[in-house]
């Protein structure tokens, strides 16, 4: 008779825990949204069908790490089973009213699962803690407590329970994967790598664990191995945007920007290139001396700007193209910017565009057009130091040094351009062989900002001073 009662206790326990497992697999937060884990691409750990089967199959007794339900709790469990599938809220209320400090830890654990399922996370946490106070080595209570804490992005707290579950014998690949995920988010990459390797060994078909392993390797600058792991993910699923991007970053870590550009172009073709990816692609092309392709990527950054917030990004790219004398590309990108933002441009942004247009015009030899633009800018806003510097350079090139000096001195009185204006003014003076004046201007500039390049320039000017006949 006692043997039969013990057997029935086991069967009831398995039924209750199995039902809890089924309902936990449809877990929702208190706000009603499906629970998931940031960084796993929106896939809930609890929605994996294969894991569901294993999870259900694991709910037998584990004698050393599972508490037994008392015989006088059997009738309560029968009632909970009847109610659980139909109305989990009511089941939690009924069970919660019966659980006491003298109840078995299994009842607290089941109550925790019901609360977890219902989105009552605080109550679930409290129930799991009570279960663990009664039975500190309760393996699955540790595991579920870790899952619950992970919902709040408390990676350190989740680790305490997940690693304890492993220490108590949990060998589920998902547990190891989540341990790796916690370590990765805590930037503790070596144990993240080890945990992910075990997870991949136990669940070789899991894309999440392979991706986590590749990211861990990349974070530790093991880029060659990371490239290989990302490559395997791409081979398995050519539409895996995260793998393409991860491999691109690993290629950059290896000093292979053109290989990275191939990956980023793949993302672009797939329609998966976000604004940061396109900007990175443009920067790679600029560094590789391919301004035409760079302009194409930057133009797409502007074109995709739905919120109208990326003017500065596009404009900085146009300035970079102008500074590298890629004038046709800079002019084209400015046209894209004007077309995109149009009437939404502030007066200051309009003047920035006009100033850059003038610089491009000068670079392309359209001096009169540049002078006309710059003059209109200065008339609209006499404090536009960048326009004053550019207009001064124009007049200096035209041989009108008096007007050039007057304009550059105005630019020196603008805080934002004082440093640049002093250096440009010094260059004018050097061209006129006025080394004393040039040296004084450079010394003023260096008091504002120390820069080795300017210090070397000053040394050359001072040498010219000494060699100049007196």
C-alpha positions in Angstrom: 0.0 0.0 0.0 2.8 2.4 0.9 4.6 1.6 -2.4 1.4 2.3 -4.4 0.9 5.6 -2.5 4.5 6.6 -3.2 4.0 5.7 -6.9 0.8 7.7 -7.1 2.6 10.7 -5.5 5.2 10.6 -8.2 2.6 10.3 -11.0 0.6 13.3 -9.6 3.8 15.3 -9.3 4.8 14.6 -12.8 1.3 15.6 -14.1 1.3 18.9 -12.2 4.8 19.8 -13.3 4.1 18.8 -16.9 1.0 21.1 -17.0 3.1 23.8 -15.5 5.7 23.3 -18.2 3.1 23.5 -20.9 1.7 26.7 -19.6 5.2 28.2 -19.0 5.9 27.6 -22.7 3.2 30.2 -23.4 4.6 32.6 -20.8 3.6 36.2 -20.9 4.7 39.3 -19.0 2.4 41.3 -16.7 1.8 43.7 -19.7 0.6 40.8 -21.8 3.6 40.7 -24.2 5.4 37.4 -24.9 8.4 37.0 -22.8 11.7 36.9 -24.6 15.4 37.6 -24.1 17.0 40.7 -25.7 19.9 39.6 -27.9 18.3 36.3 -29.0 16.7 38.0 -32.1 13.2 38.1 -30.5 13.0 34.3 -30.2 11.6 33.3 -26.8 13.7 30.7 -25.1 10.4 29.1 -24.1 9.0 28.8 -27.6 11.4 26.3 -29.1 9.4 23.1 -30.0 12.3 20.8 -29.6 13.2 22.2 -26.2 9.5 21.9 -25.2 9.6 18.2 -25.7 12.8 17.8 -23.7 11.5 20.2 -21.0 8.3 18.1 -20.5 10.2 14.9 -20.6 12.5 16.0 -17.8 9.8 16.3 -15.1 10.3 13.0 -13.3 11.8 12.8 -9.8 15.4 13.6 -9.4 16.0 12.1 -6.0 18.9 14.2 -4.9 17.8 17.5 -6.2 14.0 17.3 -6.0 11.8 17.5 -2.9 9.0 15.0 -2.6 5.4 16.0 -2.1 3.8 15.0 1.2 1.1 12.5 1.1 -1.4 14.8 2.7 -0.9 17.3 -0.2 -2.2 14.8 -2.8 -5.8 15.8 -2.7 -4.9 19.5 -3.2 -2.7 18.5 -6.2 -5.6 16.7 -7.8 -7.8 19.8 -7.5 -4.9 22.0 -8.9 -4.5 19.6 -11.9 -8.2 19.8 -12.7 -8.2 23.6 -12.5 -4.8 24.4 -13.9 -5.3 24.0 -17.6 -8.7 25.7 -17.6 -7.9 28.7 -15.4 -4.3 29.2 -14.3 -5.1 32.3 -12.4 -7.7 30.5 -10.3 -5.3 27.6 -9.8 -2.7 30.0 -8.5 -5.2 31.6 -6.1 -6.4 28.2 -4.8 -2.8 26.9 -4.4 -1.6 30.1 -2.9 -4.3 30.0 -0.2 -3.1 26.5 0.8 0.6 26.8 0.7 2.2 27.4 4.1 5.6 27.4 5.7 5.1 23.7 6.5 4.2 22.8 2.9 6.6 20.9 0.7 9.0 22.9 -1.4 7.4 21.3 -4.5 4.1 23.2 -3.8 6.0 26.5 -3.6 7.7 25.6 -6.9 4.4 24.8 -8.6 2.9 28.0 -7.3 5.9 29.9 -8.7 5.4 28.4 -12.1 1.8 29.4 -12.1 2.6 32.9 -11.1 5.4 33.0 -13.8 2.9 31.8 -16.4 0.3 34.5 -15.3 2.9 37.2 -15.6 3.0 37.8 -11.9 6.8 37.9 -11.7 7.2 39.3 -8.3 5.0 36.6 -6.8 6.8 34.0 -8.9 10.1 35.1 -7.5 8.9 35.0 -4.0 7.5 31.5 -4.4 10.8 30.2 -6.0 12.7 31.7 -3.1 10.5 30.0 -0.6 11.0 26.7 -2.4 14.7 27.2 -2.3 14.7 28.1 1.4 13.0 24.8 2.1 15.1 22.8 -0.3 18.3 24.7 -1.3 19.3 22.1 -3.8 16.1 22.2 -5.8 17.6 22.1 -9.3 14.6 23.2 -11.4 13.6 25.9 -8.9 17.1 27.4 -9.5 16.7 27.0 -13.2 13.3 28.7 -13.3 14.4 31.4 -10.9 17.3 32.1 -13.3 14.9 32.3 -16.3 12.6 34.7 -14.3 15.5 37.0 -13.3 16.8 37.0 -16.9 13.5 38.6 -17.9 14.6 41.7 -16.0 18.1 41.7 -17.7 19.7 41.1 -14.3 22.5 38.9 -15.8 24.5 38.5 -12.6 21.4 37.5 -10.6 20.3 35.0 -13.3 23.8 33.5 -13.4 23.7 32.7 -9.7 20.7 30.4 -10.2 21.6 29.0 -13.7 25.1 28.0 -12.7 23.7 26.4 -9.5 21.3 24.4 -11.6 24.3 23.1 -13.6 26.2 22.3 -10.4 23.2 20.3 -9.3 23.3 18.2 -12.5 21.4 20.2 -15.1 22.9 19.3 -18.5 20.4 21.0 -20.8 22.0 22.8 -23.7 19.6 25.7 -23.2 20.8 26.3 -19.7 24.4 26.5 -20.8 23.4 28.8 -23.7 21.7 31.2 -21.3 24.7 31.1 -19.0 26.8 32.1 -22.1 24.3 34.8 -22.9 24.6 36.2 -19.4 28.3 36.3 -19.5 28.3 37.9 -22.9 26.1 40.7 -21.7 28.4 41.1 -18.7 31.4 41.4 -21.0 33.0 38.4 -19.4 33.9 36.8 -22.6 36.0 33.8 -21.7 33.4 32.0 -19.6 30.8 33.1 -22.2 32.9 31.3 -24.9 33.1 28.1 -22.7 29.4 28.1 -21.9 28.5 28.6 -25.6 30.8 25.8 -26.7 29.1 23.4 -24.3 25.7 24.6 -25.5 26.6 24.1 -29.1 27.9 20.6 -28.3 24.6 19.7 -26.6 22.4 21.5 -29.1 24.4 21.5 -32.4 21.4 22.8 -34.4 20.9 25.9 -32.3 21.6 29.1 -34.3 21.5 31.2 -31.1 24.3 29.4 -29.4 26.5 29.5 -32.5 25.9 33.2 -32.9 26.7 33.8 -29.2 29.9 31.8 -29.6 31.0 33.8 -32.6 30.3 37.0 -30.8 32.3 35.9 -27.8 35.2 35.0 -30.0 35.0 38.4 -31.8 34.9 40.2 -28.5 38.2 38.5 -27.5 39.7 39.5 -30.9 39.8 35.9 -32.0 38.7 37.2 -35.3 39.9 34.4 -37.6 37.8 31.9 -35.6 34.9 34.3 -35.4 35.0 34.7 -39.2 34.8 31.0 -39.6 31.9 30.6 -37.2 29.9 33.5 -38.7 30.7 32.0 -42.1 29.1 28.7 -41.1 26.0 30.5 -40.0 25.8 32.3 -43.3 26.2 29.1 -45.2 23.4 27.5 -43.2 21.2 30.5 -43.7 22.3 33.1 -46.3 19.5 35.5 -45.1 21.0 35.7 -41.6 21.7 39.4 -41.4 23.3 39.3 -37.9 25.8 36.8 -39.1 26.7 38.9 -42.2 27.2 41.9 -40.0 29.1 40.0 -37.3 31.5 38.6 -39.9 32.0 42.1 -41.4 33.1 43.4 -38.0 35.4 40.4 -37.6 37.0 41.1 -41.0 37.6 44.7 -39.9 39.3 43.3 -36.8 41.6 41.4 -39.2 42.4 44.5 -41.2 40.4 43.3 -44.2 38.1 46.2 -45.0 37.3 45.2 -48.5 36.1 41.8 -47.3 33.9 43.6 -44.7 32.5 45.8 -47.5 31.4 42.7 -49.4 29.4 41.6 -46.3 27.9 45.1 -45.8 26.9 45.2 -49.5 25.2 41.9 -49.0 23.2 43.4 -46.2 22.4 46.3 -48.5 21.1 44.0 -51.2 19.0 42.1 -48.7 17.5 45.4 -47.4 19.0 44.7 -44.0 21.5 47.6 -43.9 20.5 50.1 -41.3 21.8 53.6 -41.2 24.9 52.8 -39.1 25.8 49.9 -41.5 25.5 52.2 -44.5 27.6 54.9 -42.8 30.2 52.3 -41.9 30.2 51.1 -45.6 30.7 54.7 -46.8 33.6 55.2 -44.4 35.3 52.0 -45.6 35.0 53.1 -49.2 36.5 56.5 -48.2 39.4 54.9 -46.5 40.0 52.7 -49.5 39.9 55.6 -51.8 36.7 54.8 -53.6 34.7 58.0 -53.2 32.1 57.1 -55.8 30.9 54.1 -53.9 31.2 56.0 -50.6 28.9 58.7 -52.0 26.4 56.0 -52.9 26.3 54.6 -49.4 26.1 58.1 -47.8 23.3 59.1 -50.1 21.4 56.0 -49.0 21.9 57.1 -45.4 20.1 60.4 -46.3 17.5 58.7 -48.4 16.5 56.3 -45.6 16.2 59.0 -43.0 12.5 58.7 -42.2 12.6 60.9 -39.1 14.6 63.7 -40.7 17.3 63.4 -38.0 20.4 62.4 -40.0 21.2 65.8 -41.6 24.5 66.0 -39.6 25.6 62.5 -40.6 25.0 63.2 -44.3 26.6 66.7 -44.1 29.7 65.4 -42.4 30.1 62.8 -45.1 29.8 65.6 -47.8 32.5 67.6 -45.9 34.7 64.5 -45.9 34.3 64.1 -49.6 35.2 67.8 -50.1 38.3 67.6 -47.9 39.5 64.6 -49.9 39.0 66.6 -53.1 36.2 64.3 -54.3 34.3 67.3 -55.5 31.8 65.7 -57.9 30.8 63.2 -55.2 30.5 65.9 -52.6 28.4 68.0 -54.9 26.1 65.1 -55.7 25.6 64.3 -52.0 24.8 67.9 -51.2 22.2 67.8 -53.8 20.7 64.7 -52.2 20.7 66.4 -48.8 19.0 69.5 -50.1 16.3 67.4 -51.9 15.7 65.2 -48.8 15.5 67.9 -46.2 14.3 70.9 -48.3 12.2 73.4 -46.3 13.0 71.6 -43.0 16.6 73.0 -43.0 17.3 75.6 -40.3 18.9 78.9 -41.4 22.2 77.7 -40.0 22.0 74.4 -41.9 21.3 76.4 -45.1 24.4 78.5 -44.6 26.5 75.4 -43.9 25.3 73.9 -47.2 26.1 77.2 -49.1 29.5 77.4 -47.5 30.3 73.8 -48.5 29.0 74.5 -52.0 31.4 77.4 -52.2 34.3 75.3 -51.2 33.5 72.7 -53.8 33.1 75.5 -56.4 36.6 76.8 -55.5 38.0 73.3 -55.7 36.6 72.8 -59.2 37.9 76.2 -60.3 34.6 78.0 -60.3 36.1 80.9 -58.5 33.5 83.6 -59.3 30.6 81.3 -58.4 32.3 80.6 -55.1 32.9 84.3 -54.3 29.3 85.1 -55.0 28.1 82.3 -52.7 30.5 83.3 -49.9 29.6 87.0 -50.2 25.9 86.2 -49.8 26.6 84.1 -46.8 28.7 86.8 -45.0 26.0 89.4 -45.8 23.4 87.2 -44.2 25.5 86.3 -41.2 28.7 88.2 -40.5 29.7 85.7 -37.8 30.0 82.7 -40.2 33.7 82.2 -39.5 34.0 79.3 -42.0 32.7 81.5 -44.8 34.9 84.4 -43.8 38.0 82.1 -43.9 37.0 80.7 -47.4 36.3 84.2 -48.8 39.6 85.5 -47.4 41.4 82.7 -49.1 39.6 83.6 -52.4 40.7 87.2 -52.2 44.3 86.2 -51.2 44.5 84.0 -54.3 43.2 86.9 -56.3 46.1 89.1 -55.0 43.8 91.3 -52.9 45.7 90.8 -49.7 44.2 93.9 -47.9 40.7 92.5 -48.2 41.9 89.0 -47.4 43.6 90.2 -44.2 40.5 92.1 -43.2 38.2 89.1 -43.6 40.6 86.7 -41.9 40.9 89.0 -38.9 37.1 89.0 -38.6 37.1 85.2 -38.6 39.7 85.3 -35.8 37.2 87.1 -33.7 34.7 84.2 -34.0 35.3 81.8 -31.2 34.5 78.7 -33.2 36.9 79.5 -36.0 39.6 81.5 -34.2 42.1 78.6 -34.2 41.6 77.8 -37.9 41.6 81.5 -38.9 45.0 82.1 -37.1 46.6 79.3 -39.0 45.1 80.4 -42.3 46.2 84.0 -41.6 49.7 82.7 -40.9 49.8 80.9 -44.2 48.8 84.2 -46.0 51.7 85.9 -44.2 54.2 83.2 -45.1 53.2 83.4 -48.7 53.9 87.2 -48.5 57.3 86.3 -46.7 56.1 88.1 -43.6 57.6 85.6 -41.2 57.5 87.7 -38.1 53.8 88.2 -38.3 53.3 84.5 -39.3 55.2 83.2 -36.3 53.2 85.5 -33.9 50.0 84.1 -35.3 51.1 80.5 -35.0 52.1 81.1 -31.4 48.7 82.5 -30.6 47.1 79.4 -32.3 49.2 77.0 -30.2 48.1 78.7 -27.0 44.6 77.7 -28.0 45.4 74.2 -29.0 48.7 72.2 -29.0 49.1 70.3 -32.2 52.4 68.7 -33.4 51.7 69.6 -37.0 51.4 73.3 -36.2 54.5 73.2 -33.9 56.5 71.8 -36.8 55.2 74.5 -39.1 56.1 77.2 -36.5 59.7 75.8 -36.4 60.0 76.1 -40.2 58.7 79.6 -40.1 61.1 80.6 -37.3 63.9 79.1 -39.3 62.9 81.2 -42.3 62.9 84.3 -39.9 66.5 83.6 -39.0 67.6 83.3 -42.6 65.8 86.4 -43.7 68.1 89.4 -44.3 67.6 92.2 -41.8 
